[in-house]
């Protein structure tokens, strides 16, 4: 409504800027959903299998940033997710119960847990790449097998160690230490 009252040239610039932002978010949404389709339709994960929500969503959020010529999209910083993480978790003590997030999809809430899912994937790819690769391969080989929350947590801990306070502090320090670029 306020754009309509601007002089013509300023209104056109404002409309173009707004369109660029809309295009960016539309592209990210399409790429996010395409990432899920790729994850579950080309065989990375079994659609009826037991893939943790944090992993499927964190990977899809990372692929929101794909652009032609980008080889390592998992290393890119998702400015919006990093900013949300920083707002929600100012200190390591503010982090949610990571064991719950890792083990229990029933308590998954996208509006609350999306930034943490991206942060986990980014941290594990950057700081624990070999283990992260092993973990994803385990998920891929699992097929339709379903795990209990306790088994899921044990599998995570077998690869990365327990998602305890030390793990949370390292994750937190990693995300807070990222350089982010200003978004339009």
C-alpha positions in Angstrom: 0.0 0.0 0.0 2.8 2.4 0.8 4.6 1.6 -2.4 1.6 2.8 -4.4 2.0 6.4 -3.0 5.7 6.7 -4.0 6.8 8.8 -7.0 6.9 6.6 -10.1 10.7 6.1 -10.3 11.0 5.2 -6.6 7.9 3.0 -6.8 9.5 1.1 -9.7 12.7 0.6 -7.8 10.8 -0.6 -4.7 8.7 -3.0 -6.8 11.8 -4.4 -8.5 13.5 -4.9 -5.1 10.4 -6.6 -3.7 10.3 -8.8 -6.8 13.9 -9.8 -6.4 13.2 -10.9 -2.8 10.1 -12.8 -3.8 12.1 -14.5 -6.6 14.8 -15.5 -4.2 12.4 -17.1 -1.7 10.4 -18.8 -4.5 13.6 -20.3 -5.9 14.7 -21.4 -2.4 11.3 -23.1 -1.8 11.4 -24.9 -5.1 15.0 -26.0 -4.5 14.1 -27.2 -0.9 11.3 -29.4 -2.2 13.4 -30.6 -5.1 16.1 -31.6 -2.6 13.4 -33.8 -0.8 12.4 -35.3 -4.1 16.0 -36.1 -4.9 16.7 -37.5 -1.4 13.8 -39.9 -1.5 13.3 -40.6 -5.2 16.8 -41.4 -6.4 17.6 -43.7 -3.6 19.7 -41.6 -1.1 17.0 -42.4 1.5 14.1 -44.9 1.5 10.8 -42.9 1.5 9.3 -45.4 3.9 12.5 -45.6 5.9 13.4 -44.0 9.2 15.3 -40.8 8.2 15.5 -38.3 11.0 13.6 -35.1 10.3 16.6 -32.9 11.3 18.7 -34.7 8.6 16.2 -34.6 5.8 15.2 -30.9 6.5 18.8 -29.8 7.2 20.0 -31.2 3.9 17.0 -29.6 2.0 17.7 -26.2 3.6 21.3 -26.4 2.6 20.2 -27.1 -1.0 18.1 -23.9 -0.9 21.4 -22.2 -1.6 22.5 -24.1 -4.7 23.4 -22.0 -7.7 25.1 -23.0 -10.9 28.8 -23.4 -10.4 28.5 -24.1 -6.7 30.3 -27.4 -5.9 30.0 -27.6 -2.1 26.5 -26.3 -1.2 26.7 -27.9 2.2 29.5 -25.5 3.1 27.6 -22.4 2.2 26.2 -20.3 5.1 22.4 -20.0 5.0 22.2 -16.4 6.3 18.5 -16.6 7.3 18.9 -19.9 9.2 22.2 -18.7 10.9 20.5 -15.5 12.0 17.5 -17.4 13.4 19.8 -19.8 15.2 21.6 -16.8 16.7 18.4 -15.1 17.8 17.0 -18.3 19.3 20.2 -19.6 21.0 22.2 -16.7 22.3 24.2 -19.1 24.6 24.8 -22.8 24.6 22.5 -23.0 27.6 19.6 -21.8 25.3 20.0 -24.8 22.9 17.1 -27.3 22.9 17.4 -30.8 24.0 19.6 -32.2 21.2 18.9 -35.8 22.1 15.1 -35.1 21.6 15.7 -33.4 18.3 17.9 -36.2 17.0 15.9 -39.2 18.4 12.2 -38.1 18.2 10.5 -36.9 15.1 7.2 -36.8 16.9 8.3 -33.6 18.7 9.6 -32.0 15.5 8.2 -28.5 14.9 9.5 -26.9 11.7 9.0 -23.3 12.9 11.1 -24.1 16.0 13.5 -26.7 14.7 14.4 -25.6 11.2 17.4 -23.4 12.1 18.8 -26.2 14.3 18.4 -28.8 11.5 20.4 -26.6 9.1 22.9 -25.8 11.9 23.5 -29.5 12.7 24.0 -30.4 9.0 26.3 -27.5 8.4 28.4 -28.1 11.6 28.7 -31.8 11.0 29.6 -31.3 7.3 32.2 -28.7 8.2 33.7 -30.1 11.4 33.0 -33.8 11.2 32.8 -34.5 7.4 34.0 -38.2 7.5 31.6 -39.1 10.3 28.7 -37.1 8.7 29.3 -39.0 5.4 29.3 -42.3 7.3 26.1 -41.3 9.1 24.3 -40.4 5.9 25.5 -43.7 4.3 24.0 -45.6 7.3 20.7 -43.8 6.8 20.9 -44.7 3.1 21.6 -48.4 3.8 18.9 -48.8 6.4 16.0 -49.1 3.9 12.6 -49.5 5.6 14.0 -50.5 9.0 12.5 -48.4 11.8 14.4 -47.6 14.9 13.2 -46.6 18.3 14.1 -43.2 19.7 16.7 -44.9 21.9 18.2 -46.8 18.9 18.3 -43.6 16.9 20.1 -41.7 19.6 22.6 -44.6 20.1 23.3 -44.7 16.3 24.0 -40.9 16.4 26.2 -41.3 19.4 28.0 -44.2 17.8 29.1 -42.0 14.9 29.5 -38.5 16.6 29.6 -39.2 20.3 26.8 -38.2 22.6 24.8 -35.0 21.8 25.7 -33.6 25.2 26.8 -30.3 26.5 30.2 -30.5 24.9 28.7 -31.3 21.5 26.2 -28.4 21.9 29.0 -26.0 22.9 31.0 -26.9 19.8 27.9 -26.7 17.5 27.0 -23.3 19.1 30.6 -21.9 18.7 30.7 -23.1 15.1 27.4 -21.3 14.1 28.2 -18.1 16.0 31.7 -18.0 14.4 30.3 -18.1 10.8 30.7 -15.1 8.6 27.3 -14.2 7.2 26.6 -11.8 4.4 23.8 -9.2 4.5 20.6 -10.3 2.8 18.5 -8.0 0.7 
